Amino acid sequence: MGGVTELFVVMLLIAAAAFAPLGYFIYKFTQKNAKPFGETEPHGDSPSFINDVAESAIHFIKSRLAKK
């Protein structure tokens, strides 16, 4: 009978690990007035350092290719 109990506990741990991300998402979703990720820009137009670096790199590559 010990084997059945061990199998039950192991399967319970696996199920808890599998559904933990879903539970965390539901927790965050109900916590911030149906906004699980906070205030986000709808179009992705928010300025950021990474966007500026990417734009400057694209401009640099375009200028180098235009000179050839």
C-alpha positions in Angstrom: 0.0 0.0 0.0 3.0 2.3 0.5 3.6 2.3 -3.3 0.2 3.7 -4.0 0.6 6.5 -1.4 4.0 7.4 -2.8 2.7 7.5 -6.3 -0.2 9.7 -5.2 2.2 12.2 -3.5 4.5 12.3 -6.5 1.6 12.8 -8.9 0.2 15.6 -6.6 3.6 17.3 -6.7 3.8 17.1 -10.5 0.2 18.5 -10.8 1.0 21.4 -8.5 4.1 22.2 -10.5 2.2 22.0 -13.8 -0.6 24.3 -12.7 1.4 26.8 -10.7 1.9 29.2 -13.6 -1.8 29.2 -14.2 -2.5 29.9 -10.6 0.0 32.7 -10.5 -1.5 34.3 -13.6 -5.0 34.1 -12.1 -3.7 35.6 -8.9 -2.0 38.5 -10.7 -5.1 39.0 -13.0 -7.4 39.4 -10.1 -5.0 41.6 -8.1 -4.7 44.6 -10.5 -8.2 45.2 -11.7 -8.1 42.8 -14.6 -4.6 44.0 -15.7 -2.2 41.2 -14.9 0.8 43.0 -16.4 0.1 46.5 -15.2 -0.2 49.5 -17.5 1.1 48.6 -20.9 1.2 50.6 -24.1 -1.4 49.3 -26.6 0.8 49.9 -29.6 4.2 49.3 -28.2 5.2 53.0 -28.8 6.8 53.5 -25.4 10.3 54.8 -25.7 13.0 52.6 -24.3 16.8 52.2 -24.4 16.6 48.9 -26.3 14.4 50.4 -29.0 16.8 53.4 -29.4 19.8 51.1 -29.7 18.1 48.9 -32.3 17.0 51.9 -34.4 20.5 53.3 -34.3 22.0 49.9 -35.3 19.5 49.6 -38.2 20.3 53.2 -39.3 24.1 52.4 -39.1 23.7 49.2 -41.2 21.5 51.0 -43.8 24.0 53.8 -44.2 26.9 51.4 -44.6 25.0 49.4 -47.2 24.0 52.6 -49.1 27.6 53.6 -49.5 28.6 50.4 -51.3 
